[in-house]
Amino acid sequence: MTQARPLEAKGWSYPMPADARDRARQVETARRDVVAWLVSAGVPADSVFDLEVILGEAASNVARHSGSRVMRVTVSAAAGAACLTVEDEGSGFDPGAVPEPDMVSESGRGLWLMRSLAETVITSRAGLTHVQARKEWAI
């Protein structure tokens, strides 16, 4: 079993340009940065994968829906757990009003997926959406 080395939290700030292709590149840059950090911290591969999926969903939501000019991402890891936080300064939404996903549809499953892969808390209001995912593993 893998035990992550205790490390300080690492954070990044990514501008969200007006062009959709540039925003998509920022999402991919965030994914690479976070995965590299999690691997260097000794987080098990399956947990890295789950957190990468969660980051991809959260970051895509920022890029597609929020209207935010910036996305902040923070990760930390310690013995048996890693935490990922994604924040934006966009328009906000009501996470409780998002309907259950239609599993046949091509979209609309992101929040459900994030919550399925890790202990995930999503809060949002105008000016701040905060997604925090905690992934634990046996040590």
Rosetta constraint file for C-alpha pairs under 8 A:
AtomPair CA 1 CA 138 HARMONIC 6.78 0.50
AtomPair CA 1 CA 139 HARMONIC 5.31 0.50
AtomPair CA 2 CA 42 HARMONIC 7.03 0.50
AtomPair CA 2 CA 43 HARMONIC 7.01 0.50
AtomPair CA 2 CA 44 HARMONIC 6.03 0.50
AtomPair CA 2 CA 80 HARMONIC 7.85 0.50
AtomPair CA 2 CA 138 HARMONIC 7.82 0.50
AtomPair CA 2 CA 139 HARMONIC 5.88 0.50
AtomPair CA 3 CA 42 HARMONIC 6.66 0.50
AtomPair CA 3 CA 43 HARMONIC 7.10 0.50
AtomPair CA 3 CA 78 HARMONIC 7.62 0.50
AtomPair CA 3 CA 79 HARMONIC 5.21 0.50
AtomPair CA 3 CA 80 HARMONIC 5.91 0.50
AtomPair CA 3 CA 139 HARMONIC 5.61 0.50
AtomPair CA 4 CA 41 HARMONIC 5.65 0.50
AtomPair CA 4 CA 42 HARMONIC 4.45 0.50
AtomPair CA 4 CA 43 HARMONIC 5.28 0.50
AtomPair CA 4 CA 44 HARMONIC 7.93 0.50
AtomPair CA 4 CA 77 HARMONIC 6.37 0.50
AtomPair CA 4 CA 78 HARMONIC 5.35 0.50
AtomPair CA 4 CA 79 HARMONIC 5.13 0.50
AtomPair CA 4 CA 80 HARMONIC 6.59 0.50
AtomPair CA 4 CA 81 HARMONIC 7.68 0.50
AtomPair CA 5 CA 41 HARMONIC 5.75 0.50
AtomPair CA 5 CA 42 HARMONIC 6.24 0.50
AtomPair CA 5 CA 77 HARMONIC 7.25 0.50
AtomPair CA 5 CA 78 HARMONIC 5.87 0.50
AtomPair CA 5 CA 79 HARMONIC 6.61 0.50
AtomPair CA 6 CA 41 HARMONIC 7.62 0.50
AtomPair CA 6 CA 77 HARMONIC 6.13 0.50
AtomPair CA 6 CA 78 HARMONIC 4.40 0.50
AtomPair CA 6 CA 79 HARMONIC 6.65 0.50
AtomPair CA 7 CA 41 HARMONIC 7.05 0.50
AtomPair CA 7 CA 76 HARMONIC 6.83 0.50
AtomPair CA 7 CA 77 HARMONIC 6.30 0.50
AtomPair CA 7 CA 78 HARMONIC 6.74 0.50
AtomPair CA 8 CA 76 HARMONIC 6.50 0.50
AtomPair CA 8 CA 77 HARMONIC 7.89 0.50
AtomPair CA 9 CA 74 HARMONIC 6.71 0.50
AtomPair CA 9 CA 75 HARMONIC 5.56 0.50
AtomPair CA 9 CA 76 HARMONIC 4.33 0.50
AtomPair CA 9 CA 77 HARMONIC 7.37 0.50
AtomPair CA 10 CA 74 HARMONIC 5.57 0.50
AtomPair CA 10 CA 75 HARMONIC 5.42 0.50
AtomPair CA 10 CA 76 HARMONIC 6.40 0.50
AtomPair CA 11 CA 72 HARMONIC 7.20 0.50
AtomPair CA 11 CA 73 HARMONIC 5.55 0.50
AtomPair CA 11 CA 74 HARMONIC 4.13 0.50
AtomPair CA 11 CA 75 HARMONIC 6.45 0.50
AtomPair CA 12 CA 30 HARMONIC 8.00 0.50
AtomPair CA 12 CA 72 HARMONIC 5.78 0.50
AtomPair CA 12 CA 73 HARMONIC 5.29 0.50
AtomPair CA 12 CA 74 HARMONIC 6.42 0.50
AtomPair CA 13 CA 70 HARMONIC 6.78 0.50
AtomPair CA 13 CA 71 HARMONIC 5.78 0.50
AtomPair CA 13 CA 72 HARMONIC 4.45 0.50
AtomPair CA 13 CA 73 HARMONIC 6.39 0.50
AtomPair CA 14 CA 26 HARMONIC 6.51 0.50
AtomPair CA 14 CA 30 HARMONIC 7.58 0.50
AtomPair CA 14 CA 70 HARMONIC 5.59 0.50
AtomPair CA 14 CA 71 HARMONIC 5.14 0.50
AtomPair CA 14 CA 72 HARMONIC 6.26 0.50
AtomPair CA 15 CA 26 HARMONIC 7.45 0.50
AtomPair CA 15 CA 69 HARMONIC 5.81 0.50
AtomPair CA 15 CA 70 HARMONIC 4.39 0.50
AtomPair CA 15 CA 71 HARMONIC 6.38 0.50
AtomPair CA 16 CA 22 HARMONIC 7.63 0.50
AtomPair CA 16 CA 23 HARMONIC 5.37 0.50
AtomPair CA 16 CA 26 HARMONIC 7.12 0.50
AtomPair CA 16 CA 63 HARMONIC 6.78 0.50
AtomPair CA 16 CA 68 HARMONIC 6.70 0.50
AtomPair CA 16 CA 69 HARMONIC 4.67 0.50
AtomPair CA 16 CA 70 HARMONIC 5.07 0.50
AtomPair CA 16 CA 71 HARMONIC 6.82 0.50
AtomPair CA 17 CA 22 HARMONIC 6.12 0.50
AtomPair CA 17 CA 23 HARMONIC 5.74 0.50
AtomPair CA 17 CA 69 HARMONIC 6.59 0.50
AtomPair CA 18 CA 22 HARMONIC 7.57 0.50
AtomPair CA 18 CA 23 HARMONIC 7.36 0.50
AtomPair CA 19 CA 23 HARMONIC 6.38 0.50
AtomPair CA 20 CA 24 HARMONIC 6.20 0.50
AtomPair CA 20 CA 63 HARMONIC 7.56 0.50
AtomPair CA 20 CA 64 HARMONIC 7.95 0.50
AtomPair CA 21 CA 25 HARMONIC 6.31 0.50
AtomPair CA 22 CA 26 HARMONIC 6.39 0.50
AtomPair CA 23 CA 27 HARMONIC 6.40 0.50
AtomPair CA 23 CA 63 HARMONIC 5.80 0.50
AtomPair CA 24 CA 28 HARMONIC 6.41 0.50
AtomPair CA 24 CA 60 HARMONIC 7.58 0.50
AtomPair CA 24 CA 63 HARMONIC 7.06 0.50
AtomPair CA 25 CA 29 HARMONIC 6.14 0.50
AtomPair CA 26 CA 30 HARMONIC 6.16 0.50
AtomPair CA 27 CA 31 HARMONIC 6.31 0.50
AtomPair CA 27 CA 56 HARMONIC 6.97 0.50
AtomPair CA 27 CA 59 HARMONIC 5.80 0.50
AtomPair CA 27 CA 60 HARMONIC 6.70 0.50
AtomPair CA 27 CA 63 HARMONIC 7.63 0.50
AtomPair CA 28 CA 32 HARMONIC 6.29 0.50
AtomPair CA 28 CA 56 HARMONIC 7.97 0.50
AtomPair CA 29 CA 33 HARMONIC 6.16 0.50
AtomPair CA 30 CA 34 HARMONIC 6.07 0.50
AtomPair CA 30 CA 73 HARMONIC 7.69 0.50
AtomPair CA 31 CA 35 HARMONIC 6.01 0.50
AtomPair CA 31 CA 52 HARMONIC 6.32 0.50
AtomPair CA 31 CA 55 HARMONIC 6.79 0.50
AtomPair CA 31 CA 56 HARMONIC 6.76 0.50
AtomPair CA 32 CA 36 HARMONIC 6.05 0.50
AtomPair CA 33 CA 37 HARMONIC 6.27 0.50
AtomPair CA 34 CA 38 HARMONIC 6.10 0.50
AtomPair CA 34 CA 52 HARMONIC 7.51 0.50
AtomPair CA 34 CA 75 HARMONIC 7.20 0.50
AtomPair CA 35 CA 39 HARMONIC 6.09 0.50
AtomPair CA 35 CA 48 HARMONIC 6.51 0.50
AtomPair CA 35 CA 52 HARMONIC 6.58 0.50
AtomPair CA 36 CA 40 HARMONIC 6.16 0.50
AtomPair CA 37 CA 41 HARMONIC 6.14 0.50
AtomPair CA 38 CA 42 HARMONIC 6.53 0.50
AtomPair CA 38 CA 43 HARMONIC 5.55 0.50
AtomPair CA 38 CA 48 HARMONIC 6.38 0.50
AtomPair CA 38 CA 75 HARMONIC 7.84 0.50
AtomPair CA 38 CA 77 HARMONIC 7.56 0.50
AtomPair CA 39 CA 43 HARMONIC 5.63 0.50
AtomPair CA 39 CA 44 HARMONIC 7.52 0.50
AtomPair CA 39 CA 45 HARMONIC 7.51 0.50
AtomPair CA 39 CA 48 HARMONIC 7.13 0.50
AtomPair CA 41 CA 77 HARMONIC 6.76 0.50
AtomPair CA 43 CA 47 HARMONIC 6.63 0.50
AtomPair CA 43 CA 48 HARMONIC 6.31 0.50
AtomPair CA 43 CA 77 HARMONIC 7.36 0.50
AtomPair CA 43 CA 81 HARMONIC 8.00 0.50
AtomPair CA 43 CA 82 HARMONIC 7.36 0.50
AtomPair CA 44 CA 48 HARMONIC 6.23 0.50
AtomPair CA 45 CA 49 HARMONIC 6.15 0.50
AtomPair CA 46 CA 50 HARMONIC 6.33 0.50
AtomPair CA 47 CA 51 HARMONIC 6.14 0.50
AtomPair CA 47 CA 135 HARMONIC 6.61 0.50
AtomPair CA 47 CA 136 HARMONIC 7.76 0.50
AtomPair CA 47 CA 137 HARMONIC 7.57 0.50
AtomPair CA 48 CA 52 HARMONIC 6.02 0.50
AtomPair CA 49 CA 53 HARMONIC 6.27 0.50
AtomPair CA 50 CA 54 HARMONIC 6.29 0.50
AtomPair CA 50 CA 117 HARMONIC 5.99 0.50
AtomPair CA 50 CA 118 HARMONIC 7.55 0.50
AtomPair CA 51 CA 55 HARMONIC 6.03 0.50
AtomPair CA 51 CA 84 HARMONIC 7.14 0.50
AtomPair CA 51 CA 117 HARMONIC 7.86 0.50
AtomPair CA 51 CA 118 HARMONIC 7.87 0.50
AtomPair CA 51 CA 133 HARMONIC 7.68 0.50
AtomPair CA 51 CA 135 HARMONIC 7.41 0.50
AtomPair CA 52 CA 56 HARMONIC 6.05 0.50
AtomPair CA 53 CA 57 HARMONIC 6.25 0.50
AtomPair CA 53 CA 114 HARMONIC 7.64 0.50
AtomPair CA 54 CA 58 HARMONIC 6.11 0.50
AtomPair CA 54 CA 113 HARMONIC 7.48 0.50
AtomPair CA 54 CA 114 HARMONIC 5.09 0.50
AtomPair CA 54 CA 117 HARMONIC 7.53 0.50
AtomPair CA 54 CA 133 HARMONIC 7.73 0.50
AtomPair CA 55 CA 59 HARMONIC 5.74 0.50
AtomPair CA 55 CA 84 HARMONIC 7.70 0.50
AtomPair CA 55 CA 86 HARMONIC 7.37 0.50
AtomPair CA 56 CA 60 HARMONIC 5.87 0.50
AtomPair CA 57 CA 61 HARMONIC 6.22 0.50
AtomPair CA 57 CA 110 HARMONIC 5.54 0.50
AtomPair CA 57 CA 111 HARMONIC 7.69 0.50
AtomPair CA 57 CA 114 HARMONIC 7.28 0.50
AtomPair CA 58 CA 62 HARMONIC 6.40 0.50
AtomPair CA 58 CA 86 HARMONIC 6.78 0.50
AtomPair CA 58 CA 110 HARMONIC 7.56 0.50
AtomPair CA 58 CA 131 HARMONIC 7.20 0.50
AtomPair CA 59 CA 63 HARMONIC 6.20 0.50
AtomPair CA 59 CA 71 HARMONIC 7.66 0.50
AtomPair CA 59 CA 86 HARMONIC 7.26 0.50
AtomPair CA 60 CA 64 HARMONIC 5.94 0.50
AtomPair CA 61 CA 65 HARMONIC 5.46 0.50
AtomPair CA 61 CA 66 HARMONIC 6.83 0.50
AtomPair CA 62 CA 66 HARMONIC 4.94 0.50
AtomPair CA 62 CA 67 HARMONIC 7.27 0.50
AtomPair CA 62 CA 68 HARMONIC 6.91 0.50
AtomPair CA 62 CA 71 HARMONIC 7.12 0.50
AtomPair CA 62 CA 88 HARMONIC 6.65 0.50
AtomPair CA 62 CA 90 HARMONIC 7.74 0.50
AtomPair CA 63 CA 67 HARMONIC 7.30 0.50
AtomPair CA 63 CA 68 HARMONIC 7.74 0.50
AtomPair CA 66 CA 88 HARMONIC 7.40 0.50
AtomPair CA 66 CA 89 HARMONIC 7.60 0.50
AtomPair CA 66 CA 90 HARMONIC 4.47 0.50
AtomPair CA 66 CA 91 HARMONIC 5.41 0.50
AtomPair CA 66 CA 92 HARMONIC 6.53 0.50
AtomPair CA 67 CA 89 HARMONIC 7.97 0.50
AtomPair CA 67 CA 90 HARMONIC 5.04 0.50
AtomPair CA 67 CA 91 HARMONIC 6.38 0.50
AtomPair CA 68 CA 88 HARMONIC 5.92 0.50
AtomPair CA 68 CA 89 HARMONIC 5.06 0.50
AtomPair CA 68 CA 90 HARMONIC 4.03 0.50
AtomPair CA 68 CA 91 HARMONIC 7.30 0.50
AtomPair CA 69 CA 88 HARMONIC 7.94 0.50
AtomPair CA 69 CA 89 HARMONIC 7.22 0.50
AtomPair CA 69 CA 90 HARMONIC 7.56 0.50
AtomPair CA 70 CA 88 HARMONIC 6.10 0.50
AtomPair CA 70 CA 89 HARMONIC 6.83 0.50
AtomPair CA 71 CA 86 HARMONIC 6.98 0.50
AtomPair CA 71 CA 87 HARMONIC 5.72 0.50
AtomPair CA 71 CA 88 HARMONIC 4.79 0.50
AtomPair CA 71 CA 89 HARMONIC 7.51 0.50
AtomPair CA 72 CA 85 HARMONIC 7.91 0.50
AtomPair CA 72 CA 86 HARMONIC 5.70 0.50
AtomPair CA 72 CA 87 HARMONIC 5.11 0.50
AtomPair CA 72 CA 88 HARMONIC 6.39 0.50
AtomPair CA 73 CA 84 HARMONIC 7.28 0.50
AtomPair CA 73 CA 85 HARMONIC 5.57 0.50
AtomPair CA 73 CA 86 HARMONIC 4.62 0.50
AtomPair CA 73 CA 87 HARMONIC 6.55 0.50
AtomPair CA 74 CA 84 HARMONIC 5.78 0.50
AtomPair CA 74 CA 85 HARMONIC 5.08 0.50
AtomPair CA 74 CA 86 HARMONIC 6.67 0.50
AtomPair CA 75 CA 82 HARMONIC 7.17 0.50
AtomPair CA 75 CA 83 HARMONIC 5.50 0.50
AtomPair CA 75 CA 84 HARMONIC 4.56 0.50
AtomPair CA 75 CA 85 HARMONIC 6.41 0.50
AtomPair CA 76 CA 82 HARMONIC 5.59 0.50
AtomPair CA 76 CA 83 HARMONIC 5.27 0.50
AtomPair CA 76 CA 84 HARMONIC 6.82 0.50
AtomPair CA 77 CA 81 HARMONIC 5.80 0.50
AtomPair CA 77 CA 82 HARMONIC 4.11 0.50
AtomPair CA 77 CA 83 HARMONIC 6.31 0.50
AtomPair CA 78 CA 82 HARMONIC 6.38 0.50
AtomPair CA 79 CA 139 HARMONIC 7.17 0.50
AtomPair CA 80 CA 136 HARMONIC 5.48 0.50
AtomPair CA 80 CA 137 HARMONIC 5.09 0.50
AtomPair CA 80 CA 138 HARMONIC 5.99 0.50
AtomPair CA 80 CA 139 HARMONIC 5.62 0.50
AtomPair CA 81 CA 134 HARMONIC 6.86 0.50
AtomPair CA 81 CA 135 HARMONIC 5.51 0.50
AtomPair CA 81 CA 136 HARMONIC 4.20 0.50
AtomPair CA 81 CA 137 HARMONIC 6.21 0.50
AtomPair CA 82 CA 134 HARMONIC 5.79 0.50
AtomPair CA 82 CA 135 HARMONIC 5.37 0.50
AtomPair CA 82 CA 136 HARMONIC 6.56 0.50
AtomPair CA 83 CA 132 HARMONIC 7.08 0.50
AtomPair CA 83 CA 133 HARMONIC 5.68 0.50
AtomPair CA 83 CA 134 HARMONIC 4.45 0.50
AtomPair CA 83 CA 135 HARMONIC 6.39 0.50
AtomPair CA 84 CA 132 HARMONIC 5.71 0.50
AtomPair CA 84 CA 133 HARMONIC 5.20 0.50
AtomPair CA 84 CA 134 HARMONIC 6.49 0.50
AtomPair CA 85 CA 130 HARMONIC 7.05 0.50
AtomPair CA 85 CA 131 HARMONIC 5.53 0.50
AtomPair CA 85 CA 132 HARMONIC 4.41 0.50
AtomPair CA 85 CA 133 HARMONIC 6.43 0.50
AtomPair CA 86 CA 130 HARMONIC 5.95 0.50
AtomPair CA 86 CA 131 HARMONIC 5.17 0.50
AtomPair CA 86 CA 132 HARMONIC 6.60 0.50
AtomPair CA 87 CA 128 HARMONIC 6.78 0.50
AtomPair CA 87 CA 129 HARMONIC 5.48 0.50
AtomPair CA 87 CA 130 HARMONIC 4.63 0.50
AtomPair CA 87 CA 131 HARMONIC 6.38 0.50
AtomPair CA 88 CA 127 HARMONIC 7.44 0.50
AtomPair CA 88 CA 128 HARMONIC 5.61 0.50
AtomPair CA 88 CA 129 HARMONIC 5.43 0.50
AtomPair CA 88 CA 130 HARMONIC 6.99 0.50
AtomPair CA 89 CA 126 HARMONIC 7.50 0.50
AtomPair CA 89 CA 127 HARMONIC 4.35 0.50
AtomPair CA 89 CA 128 HARMONIC 4.59 0.50
AtomPair CA 89 CA 129 HARMONIC 6.61 0.50
AtomPair CA 90 CA 126 HARMONIC 6.39 0.50
AtomPair CA 90 CA 127 HARMONIC 5.08 0.50
AtomPair CA 90 CA 128 HARMONIC 6.21 0.50
AtomPair CA 90 CA 129 HARMONIC 7.11 0.50
AtomPair CA 91 CA 125 HARMONIC 7.17 0.50
AtomPair CA 91 CA 126 HARMONIC 4.66 0.50
AtomPair CA 91 CA 127 HARMONIC 5.85 0.50
AtomPair CA 91 CA 128 HARMONIC 7.62 0.50
AtomPair CA 92 CA 124 HARMONIC 5.22 0.50
AtomPair CA 92 CA 125 HARMONIC 4.55 0.50
AtomPair CA 92 CA 126 HARMONIC 4.43 0.50
AtomPair CA 92 CA 127 HARMONIC 6.39 0.50
AtomPair CA 92 CA 128 HARMONIC 6.34 0.50
AtomPair CA 92 CA 129 HARMONIC 5.80 0.50
AtomPair CA 93 CA 124 HARMONIC 5.77 0.50
AtomPair CA 93 CA 125 HARMONIC 6.12 0.50
AtomPair CA 93 CA 126 HARMONIC 7.37 0.50
AtomPair CA 93 CA 129 HARMONIC 7.87 0.50
AtomPair CA 94 CA 98 HARMONIC 7.04 0.50
AtomPair CA 94 CA 123 HARMONIC 7.98 0.50
AtomPair CA 94 CA 124 HARMONIC 6.45 0.50
AtomPair CA 94 CA 125 HARMONIC 7.40 0.50
AtomPair CA 95 CA 122 HARMONIC 6.79 0.50
AtomPair CA 95 CA 123 HARMONIC 6.95 0.50
AtomPair CA 95 CA 124 HARMONIC 7.08 0.50
AtomPair CA 100 CA 109 HARMONIC 7.98 0.50
AtomPair CA 100 CA 112 HARMONIC 7.51 0.50
AtomPair CA 101 CA 108 HARMONIC 5.71 0.50
AtomPair CA 101 CA 109 HARMONIC 5.16 0.50
AtomPair CA 101 CA 112 HARMONIC 7.04 0.50
AtomPair CA 102 CA 108 HARMONIC 7.13 0.50
AtomPair CA 102 CA 109 HARMONIC 7.36 0.50
AtomPair CA 103 CA 109 HARMONIC 7.32 0.50
AtomPair CA 109 CA 113 HARMONIC 5.96 0.50
AtomPair CA 110 CA 114 HARMONIC 6.16 0.50
AtomPair CA 111 CA 115 HARMONIC 6.23 0.50
AtomPair CA 112 CA 116 HARMONIC 6.09 0.50
AtomPair CA 113 CA 117 HARMONIC 6.29 0.50
AtomPair CA 114 CA 118 HARMONIC 6.55 0.50
AtomPair CA 114 CA 120 HARMONIC 6.61 0.50
AtomPair CA 114 CA 133 HARMONIC 7.78 0.50
AtomPair CA 115 CA 119 HARMONIC 6.18 0.50
AtomPair CA 115 CA 120 HARMONIC 5.14 0.50
AtomPair CA 115 CA 121 HARMONIC 7.84 0.50
AtomPair CA 117 CA 135 HARMONIC 7.88 0.50
AtomPair CA 118 CA 133 HARMONIC 5.90 0.50
AtomPair CA 118 CA 134 HARMONIC 5.77 0.50
AtomPair CA 118 CA 135 HARMONIC 5.11 0.50
AtomPair CA 118 CA 136 HARMONIC 7.86 0.50
AtomPair CA 119 CA 133 HARMONIC 5.54 0.50
AtomPair CA 119 CA 134 HARMONIC 5.16 0.50
AtomPair CA 119 CA 135 HARMONIC 6.47 0.50
AtomPair CA 120 CA 131 HARMONIC 7.04 0.50
AtomPair CA 120 CA 132 HARMONIC 5.55 0.50
AtomPair CA 120 CA 133 HARMONIC 4.23 0.50
AtomPair CA 120 CA 134 HARMONIC 6.37 0.50
AtomPair CA 121 CA 130 HARMONIC 7.97 0.50
AtomPair CA 121 CA 131 HARMONIC 5.87 0.50
AtomPair CA 121 CA 132 HARMONIC 5.28 0.50
AtomPair CA 121 CA 133 HARMONIC 6.50 0.50
AtomPair CA 122 CA 129 HARMONIC 7.41 0.50
AtomPair CA 122 CA 130 HARMONIC 5.75 0.50
AtomPair CA 122 CA 131 HARMONIC 4.56 0.50
AtomPair CA 122 CA 132 HARMONIC 6.48 0.50
AtomPair CA 123 CA 129 HARMONIC 5.79 0.50
AtomPair CA 123 CA 130 HARMONIC 5.27 0.50
AtomPair CA 123 CA 131 HARMONIC 6.63 0.50
AtomPair CA 124 CA 128 HARMONIC 5.79 0.50
AtomPair CA 124 CA 129 HARMONIC 4.09 0.50
AtomPair CA 124 CA 130 HARMONIC 6.15 0.50
AtomPair CA 125 CA 129 HARMONIC 6.21 0.50
